Amino acid sequence: MHTGLHGRGALFDTDPPGLASRLVGLRPYQLRSTPYEHPGEPPFVVFTGGRGLGKSAVLRELRDAYRGHTPVALIDGEDRQFAAPPPERPAEAWSPVGQALTTIAEQLAEPVTGAGRIGFPRLAAGLLAVAAGGWSNRDVPRIRQEAERILLLNETGTWLSGFAGRWVSKVISKLVASMSGTGPVVEPIIEATLEAFAEGVAPAHRRLRKAATWYRDYPNAGGSPKLALILLSRHFRAGGDSLRHAERHLVRALLADLDDAYSGVMQRSHRRGRPVVLIDNVQEPAGLGLLEPVLRDRAEGIADQVVFCAALRGYAHPALRNAGRRTLPEEARESGWEPGTSPSSRALLVSLPPLTPDDTLHIVDTVAQGTSPAPGATDVPPHLPHATHRLTGGSPLGITLLAGSARQNLPQGADSLGQLLTADVALHEDRDGRPTYQELLAHLVPGGRLDELTVLAAAHDRDSACVLAEAQLPEDFGASGVLDLEERLAAEGWPTASGQFVGDPFLRALLLLRLHHGDPDHARWRAAHRTLVDHYQDTGEAPAQDAARYRLHHELALGDADSAVAHLRDSFPRTDTRAWLSSLLFVASAPYFHPHDPDGRDFDGHDHRASVALGHTDAAQRPPDSVDAVLHLRVRRLLHAVWQLTDPLVLPDPKVTERLRFELEQLSNLRPAGNALLWRASRDWPADARAGRPFRVPGDDDEIGNGGR
């Protein structure tokens, strides 16, 4: 059984066998066999989800679970080695797919328990032909280096000790000697390669000869391996569709070499399970260039027995339109996958769910205190795991980093999630730490535009985002920049939410925290919210009710609660109770940071919401003469209670939780028509606060409690 991940049992379980066992035919971390669920053709499994859901961690765990037991390879499509050719290599003789195939073959070649190395002579012959398209007689040192790496893919470990290395040196010398003058070198290189493959009578040489003849079926080669490899090299250098045609045959060569390693009685008796190829960030060119050929060949009846598992950022891709779709928990007993006729139907998209509150509890306790807490170790506050789950929404990345910050910073006096986020966390002992929220954003929003998204996190929709962009961002950003960020958020799998430009509550909370801490006097924070207050003064931009609550939301974020109290007080007797509760939750979802003066100076660093909610400041209040003073103060206390208890950056205050129940009960007595809803809220909301759940209007499915954070 796996030990490194939580909430992924449907993949790694052994009894009953999880998805990995049923695909690979081996139990994770064991040499015990498991019957194949799909003996004829396994699905190309693609794990889907946004950033931070643990897709990369799942692939790493799969690699660790099967390494040494069956051939396994892991690549990341975003790795720098797949971004561009080495400086000295011509671009036309290099591609991300060719680089990926070399890297994968090198990893798959490693010996495993009971079986030796795997050779890749078909792939090596093709890669040599491709590389030769970028060689000249002036590049002898580079030729030796590139040829040696490719030719070593033939090594199976069955040759006499030292012979493989001498054979490679001999072949390289022959390749270099075949080049003369300044003319093209592809043909002489291919001739020398085929001659080297044809020499000798040992079993290893017979495999090389068989591999060379495999290329006879290349289109328009007329049964000639030499012409086939010349055409392959030419197609590769031509780019476009010709390049993709050549890459498809190179992928096919890799799979044919793997099939050879598992063919025959002797090979099958020594090799258990199926080989595993893992591709992180499959949406990148290196990944798509592997995925698409495999799916096309399988759809055309060219079978292979390789288990491909990939990670896709987001939940859909044009190359996977007809793929099956399941959630990981649905895969616990059977995949339910049946291939169709289209290539993409050969894939199975498996979405990774967020972690559960119980998973969060185990991670926080384990990481923050360790499996064996030392005497005198700082206890984890009892509400911290639930609050962590509420803030992160079950993001494995968020939970793990916050738990790490708790381990390092609870002993230093941090006592809220806000403090854990702003405190430094050191991920490596040999490196300095940085604020946890910065570490999280570096993972969740890499690749630029973080400054712009930070400002736009305060917006509610495209229109208000454009208003913010015009007022607070450089002139060249504008509406097109807003649309670009909107598209990027969707493409990376971030959810949408009504009333929020950044739909994911966790990402939005981190961005707003960064906005507040972006400058010493919090000028950008105040300017962004004031811009939106002014924008929503004009009710022509949105329905009057929405404009009012948006405006009050931003006034509250700036520390002005008077208008919100007046609005909620005056609308209480005449507004539908459900709509009133919804407005209360939205307005109170305003992000909170302790009071500062107009110049941004810190007053005292304390959260005053609990004092207001508990009535400690009532005596200093002077409600307007024309209003019901009791209702005014009750609404004021209720607003601050909801504001504090729905704040994802603080732990719930038990006294405020109880006061919330009391205030809602009292309000229910004033509204006979809405009595049931208010009464139900007086029971549900305190329970939600204690359990770390977002608040809902009773009977509604939408979560509103984290709406503005």
Buried (B, 14 or more C-beta within 10 A) or exposed (E): EBEEBBBBBBBBBBEEBBBBBBBBBBBBBBBEEBEBBBEEEBBBBBBBBBBBBBBBBBBBBBBBBBBBBBBBBBBBBBBEBBEEBEEEBBEBBBBBBBBBBBBBBBBBBBEBEEBBBBBBBBBBBBBBBBBBBBBBBEBBEBBBEBBBBBBBBBBBBEBEEEEBBEBBEEBBEBBBEBBEEEEBBBBBBBBBBBEBBEBEEEEBBEBBBEBBBBBBEBEEBEEEBBBBBBBBBBBBBBEEEBBBBBBBBBBBBBBBBBBBBBEEEEEEEBBBBBBBBBBBBBBBBBBBBBBBBBBBBBBEEEEBBBBBBBBBBBBBBEBBEBBBBBEBBBBBBEBEBEBEEBBBBBBBBBBBBBBEBEBBBBBBBEBBBEEEEEEEBBEBBEBBBBBBBBBBBBBBBBBBBBBBBBBBBBEEEBEBBBBBBBBBBBEEEEEEBBBBBBBBBEEBBEEEBBBBBBBBBBBBBBBBBBBBBBBBBEEEBEEEBBEEBBEBBBEBBBBEBEBBBBBBBBBBBBBBBBBBBBEEEBEBBBBBBBBBBEBBEEEEBBEEBBBBBBBBBBBBBBBBBEBBBBBBBBBBEEBEBBEBBBBBBBBBBBBBBBBBEEEEEEEEEEBBBBBBBBBEBBEEEEBEEEEBEEBBBBBBBBBBBBBBBBBBBBBBBEEBBEBBBBBBBBBBEBBEEBBBBBBBBBEBBBEBBBEBBBBBBBEEEEBBBBBBB
